[in-house]
């Protein structure tokens, strides 16, 4: 059974930073992808980044490229989302999932599977 558990959310002031973690379990190899998403109240879910754990190839959405950094640690089965220069518009619930769906560099990158798994989400609130 694949499970994803996010952590690291919280309250941060504008201009601050946070690092989210996504602990992954249940895969028998590192041949999987992890996407980071967020959803603000009343807004559609937005894909932020995608990492292929085996090849360590990473894509970013245009909306966060340059501010957010995704990395993976295969030894710990954990994916991170480092968020810098946070602003009020970054307030949302952040999720990791075993799928990718983002718009970056003029392209729509989507990777889904017959069954995709989601974490429970972690709240990020940017406020002064």
C-alpha positions in Angstrom: 0.0 0.0 0.0 1.5 3.3 -1.1 1.3 6.1 1.4 2.4 9.7 1.3 2.6 11.9 4.3 3.3 15.6 4.1 4.8 17.7 6.9 6.5 21.1 7.4 3.6 23.4 6.9 2.8 26.3 9.2 2.6 30.1 9.5 5.2 32.2 7.9 5.6 35.9 7.3 5.8 37.4 3.8 9.2 37.0 2.4 9.9 34.0 4.6 10.8 30.4 3.8 9.4 26.9 4.5 10.5 23.4 3.6 7.8 20.8 3.1 8.5 17.1 3.3 6.7 14.2 1.6 7.5 10.9 3.1 6.8 8.1 0.7 6.3 4.4 1.5 5.0 1.3 -0.2 7.1 1.4 -3.4 9.4 -1.5 -4.1 11.8 0.6 -6.2 12.7 4.2 -6.8 10.9 4.1 -10.2 8.1 6.6 -9.4 7.3 10.2 -9.7 6.2 12.7 -7.1 4.3 15.9 -7.8 3.7 18.8 -5.5 0.3 20.6 -5.7 -1.5 23.2 -3.8 -5.0 24.4 -3.4 -6.1 27.7 -2.0 -9.7 28.3 -0.8 -12.1 28.7 -3.8 -9.3 28.0 -6.2 -8.5 25.1 -8.5 -5.7 22.7 -7.6 -2.4 23.8 -9.0 0.6 21.7 -9.9 3.9 23.1 -8.7 6.6 20.6 -9.5 7.4 17.1 -10.5 10.4 14.9 -9.8 11.2 11.5 -11.2 12.9 9.8 -8.3 15.0 7.3 -10.4 16.5 9.8 -12.8 16.1 12.9 -10.6 14.6 15.0 -13.3 12.6 17.9 -12.1 10.0 20.1 -13.7 8.6 23.4 -12.3 5.5 25.3 -13.0 6.1 28.8 -14.3 4.3 30.3 -11.2 6.9 29.0 -8.8 10.1 28.5 -10.8 13.0 30.4 -9.2 11.3 30.5 -5.8 10.5 26.9 -5.1 13.0 24.0 -5.2 12.1 20.3 -5.3 14.5 17.6 -4.3 14.4 13.9 -3.5 16.3 11.7 -1.2 16.0 8.0 -2.3 17.7 6.8 0.8 15.0 8.4 3.0 12.2 7.9 0.5 11.4 11.6 1.0 10.7 14.5 -1.4 11.1 18.1 -0.3 9.7 21.3 -1.5 11.8 24.3 -0.4 9.8 27.5 -0.7 11.4 30.9 -0.6 10.2 34.5 -0.9 6.7 33.4 0.2 3.9 35.9 -0.4 0.2 36.0 0.6 -0.8 34.2 -2.6 1.2 31.2 -1.6 -1.3 30.5 1.2 -2.9 27.1 0.5 -3.0 23.4 1.4 0.0 21.7 -0.1 -0.1 18.1 -1.3 2.2 15.6 -2.7 1.0 12.9 -5.0 2.2 10.1 -7.3 1.2 12.1 -10.3 2.4 15.2 -12.1 0.3 17.9 -13.7 1.8 21.3 -14.3 2.3 24.1 -16.8 5.9 25.1 -17.3 8.0 26.6 -20.1 5.0 26.8 -22.3 4.2 23.1 -21.9 1.7 21.1 -20.1 3.4 18.2 -18.4 1.2 15.5 -17.1 1.9 12.0 -15.9 -0.7 9.9 -14.3 -1.2 6.2 -13.6 -4.1 3.8 -13.3 -4.0 4.5 -9.5 -2.5 7.6 -8.0 -2.0 8.3 -4.4 -2.2 11.6 -2.5 -1.0 12.7 0.9 -3.4 14.3 3.4 -2.0 17.8 2.8 -0.3 20.4 5.0 -1.4 23.9 5.5 0.8 26.8 4.6 -0.3 30.2 5.7 1.6 33.4 4.7 0.6 36.3 6.9 2.1 39.2 8.7 
